């Protein structure tokens, strides 16, 4: 794994998904219908 891929996978590289969903709902672009949580992560 290169240094670049590690930086791309850093948690700080992503926006908080809850904030994004809240913004979409507040703008009338989406409606919350379920809360999903990952159980496993497969990389390859």
N, CA, C and O atoms as a GROMACS GRO file, in nm:
protein
  176
    1UNK      N    1   0.085  -0.117   0.000
    1UNK     CA    2   0.000   0.000   0.000
    1UNK      C    3   0.090   0.123   0.000
    1UNK      O    4   0.184   0.132   0.078
    2UNK      N    5   0.059   0.216  -0.086
    2UNK     CA    6   0.140   0.337  -0.095
    2UNK      C    7   0.094   0.441   0.007
    2UNK      O    8  -0.014   0.430   0.064
    3UNK      N    9   0.177   0.541   0.028
    3UNK     CA   10   0.143   0.649   0.120
    3UNK      C   11   0.018   0.721   0.070
    3UNK      O   12  -0.066   0.764   0.150
    4UNK      N   13   0.005   0.735  -0.062
    4UNK     CA   14  -0.112   0.803  -0.118
    4UNK      C   15  -0.240   0.726  -0.084
    4UNK      O   16  -0.340   0.788  -0.047
    5UNK      N   17  -0.240   0.593  -0.096
    5UNK     CA   18  -0.362   0.517  -0.065
    5UNK      C   19  -0.396   0.526   0.082
    5UNK      O   20  -0.514   0.529   0.117
    6UNK      N   21  -0.296   0.530   0.168
    6UNK     CA   22  -0.324   0.543   0.312
    6UNK      C   23  -0.390   0.678   0.338
    6UNK      O   24  -0.485   0.686   0.416
    7UNK      N   25  -0.340   0.783   0.274
    7UNK     CA   26  -0.399   0.916   0.293
    7UNK      C   27  -0.542   0.920   0.241
    7UNK      O   28  -0.628   0.985   0.301
    8UNK      N   29  -0.569   0.851   0.130
    8UNK     CA   30  -0.704   0.848   0.075
    8UNK      C   31  -0.801   0.774   0.166
    8UNK      O   32  -0.920   0.805   0.167
    9UNK      N   33  -0.752   0.678   0.243
    9UNK     CA   34  -0.837   0.599   0.331
    9UNK      C   35  -0.846   0.656   0.472
    9UNK      O   36  -0.912   0.599   0.558
   10UNK      N   37  -0.779   0.768   0.497
   10UNK     CA   38  -0.782   0.828   0.630
   10UNK      C   39  -0.924   0.875   0.662
   10UNK      O   40  -0.988   0.937   0.576
   11UNK      N   41  -0.975   0.847   0.782
   11UNK     CA   42  -1.111   0.888   0.817
   11UNK      C   43  -1.137   1.037   0.799
   11UNK      O   44  -1.249   1.078   0.766
   12UNK      N   45  -1.036   1.119   0.820
   12UNK     CA   46  -1.052   1.262   0.804
   12UNK      C   47  -1.072   1.306   0.660
   12UNK      O   48  -1.107   1.422   0.634
   13UNK      N   49  -1.051   1.215   0.564
   13UNK     CA   50  -1.068   1.248   0.423
   13UNK      C   51  -1.214   1.248   0.380
   13UNK      O   52  -1.246   1.290   0.269
   14UNK      N   53  -1.302   1.202   0.466
   14UNK     CA   54  -1.444   1.190   0.433
   14UNK      C   55  -1.528   1.284   0.518
   14UNK      O   56  -1.493   1.314   0.632
   15UNK      N   57  -1.638   1.332   0.461
   15UNK     CA   58  -1.732   1.415   0.537
   15UNK      C   59  -1.812   1.325   0.630
   15UNK      O   60  -1.828   1.206   0.604
   16UNK      N   61  -1.863   1.383   0.739
   16UNK     CA   62  -1.950   1.309   0.830
   16UNK      C   63  -2.080   1.279   0.756
   16UNK      O   64  -2.152   1.370   0.716
   17UNK      N   65  -2.110   1.150   0.739
   17UNK     CA   66  -2.226   1.111   0.660
   17UNK      C   67  -2.356   1.162   0.722
   17UNK      O   68  -2.451   1.192   0.650
   18UNK      N   69  -2.362   1.170   0.852
   18UNK     CA   70  -2.484   1.221   0.917
   18UNK      C   71  -2.509   1.367   0.880
   18UNK      O   72  -2.623   1.407   0.855
   19UNK      N   73  -2.402   1.446   0.875
   19UNK     CA   74  -2.415   1.587   0.837
   19UNK      C   75  -2.460   1.600   0.692
   19UNK      O   76  -2.540   1.688   0.660
   20UNK      N   77  -2.410   1.514   0.605
   20UNK     CA   78  -2.448   1.518   0.463
   20UNK      C   79  -2.595   1.480   0.448
   20UNK      O   80  -2.668   1.546   0.374
   21UNK      N   81  -2.638   1.375   0.517
   21UNK     CA   82  -2.778   1.331   0.509
   21UNK      C   83  -2.871   1.438   0.566
   21UNK      O   84  -2.975   1.468   0.509
   22UNK      N   85  -2.832   1.496   0.680
   22UNK     CA   86  -2.914   1.603   0.739
   22UNK      C   87  -2.927   1.722   0.644
   22UNK      O   88  -3.036   1.778   0.630
   23UNK      N   89  -2.818   1.760   0.579
   23UNK     CA   90  -2.821   1.872   0.485
   23UNK      C   91  -2.911   1.841   0.366
   23UNK      O   92  -2.986   1.927   0.321
   24UNK      N   93  -2.904   1.718   0.315
   24UNK     CA   94  -2.990   1.678   0.202
   24UNK      C   95  -3.137   1.680   0.242
   24UNK      O   96  -3.222   1.724   0.165
   25UNK      N   97  -3.167   1.634   0.363
   25UNK     CA   98  -3.306   1.635   0.409
   25UNK      C   99  -3.355   1.778   0.432
   25UNK      O  100  -3.466   1.812   0.392
   26UNK      N  101  -3.273   1.860   0.495
   26UNK     CA  102  -3.312   2.000   0.521
   26UNK      C  103  -3.334   2.079   0.392
   26UNK      O  104  -3.413   2.173   0.389
   27UNK      N  105  -3.262   2.041   0.286
   27UNK     CA  106  -3.277   2.109   0.157
   27UNK      C  107  -3.395   2.053   0.076
   27UNK      O  108  -3.425   2.103  -0.032
   28UNK      N  109  -3.461   1.949   0.129
   28UNK     CA  110  -3.574   1.889   0.058
   28UNK      C  111  -3.533   1.796  -0.054
   28UNK      O  112  -3.615   1.764  -0.140
   29UNK      N  113  -3.407   1.753  -0.055
   29UNK     CA  114  -3.358   1.665  -0.161
   29UNK      C  115  -3.375   1.517  -0.128
   29UNK      O  116  -3.371   1.433  -0.217
   30UNK      N  117  -3.395   1.486   0.000
   30UNK     CA  118  -3.404   1.346   0.042
   30UNK      C  119  -3.485   1.335   0.169
   30UNK      O  120  -3.508   1.434   0.239
   31UNK      N  121  -3.528   1.214   0.199
   31UNK     CA  122  -3.599   1.185   0.324
   31UNK      C  123  -3.532   1.066   0.390
   31UNK      O  124  -3.501   0.967   0.324
   32UNK      N  125  -3.508   1.075   0.519
   32UNK     CA  126  -3.450   0.964   0.592
   32UNK      C  127  -3.554   0.853   0.604
   32UNK      O  128  -3.669   0.879   0.641
   33UNK      N  129  -3.514   0.730   0.572
   33UNK     CA  130  -3.606   0.617   0.584
   33UNK      C  131  -3.546   0.504   0.667
   33UNK      O  132  -3.620   0.420   0.718
   34UNK      N  133  -3.414   0.500   0.681
   34UNK     CA  134  -3.349   0.394   0.758
   34UNK      C  135  -3.210   0.439   0.797
   34UNK      O  136  -3.150   0.526   0.733
   35UNK      N  137  -3.158   0.378   0.902
   35UNK     CA  138  -3.019   0.403   0.942
   35UNK      C  139  -2.942   0.274   0.919
   35UNK      O  140  -2.979   0.169   0.973
   36UNK      N  141  -2.838   0.281   0.841
   36UNK     CA  142  -2.758   0.163   0.805
   36UNK      C  143  -2.622   0.170   0.873
   36UNK      O  144  -2.566   0.278   0.890
   37UNK      N  145  -2.570   0.055   0.913
   37UNK     CA  146  -2.437   0.046   0.971
   37UNK      C  147  -2.362  -0.068   0.903
   37UNK      O  148  -2.416  -0.177   0.886
   38UNK      N  149  -2.236  -0.044   0.864
   38UNK     CA  150  -2.158  -0.151   0.802
   38UNK      C  151  -2.125  -0.261   0.903
   38UNK      O  152  -2.098  -0.232   1.020
   39UNK      N  153  -2.127  -0.383   0.858
   39UNK     CA  154  -2.090  -0.497   0.943
   39UNK      C  155  -1.951  -0.549   0.909
   39UNK      O  156  -1.876  -0.591   0.996
   40UNK      N  157  -1.917  -0.545   0.780
   40UNK     CA  158  -1.784  -0.588   0.736
   40UNK      C  159  -1.736  -0.494   0.626
   40UNK      O  160  -1.816  -0.424   0.563
   41UNK      N  161  -1.608  -0.494   0.602
   41UNK     CA  162  -1.550  -0.414   0.495
   41UNK      C  163  -1.450  -0.502   0.420
   41UNK      O  164  -1.354  -0.552   0.479
   42UNK      N  165  -1.473  -0.522   0.291
   42UNK     CA  166  -1.384  -0.604   0.210
   42UNK      C  167  -1.310  -0.511   0.115
   42UNK      O  168  -1.372  -0.436   0.039
   43UNK      N  169  -1.178  -0.515   0.119
   43UNK     CA  170  -1.098  -0.432   0.030
   43UNK      C  171  -1.025  -0.522  -0.068
   43UNK      O  172  -0.983  -0.633  -0.035
   44UNK      N  173  -1.013  -0.472  -0.188
   44UNK     CA  174  -0.940  -0.554  -0.283
   44UNK      C  175  -0.936  -0.496  -0.419
   44UNK      O  176  -0.878  -0.556  -0.510
   0.00000   0.00000   0.00000
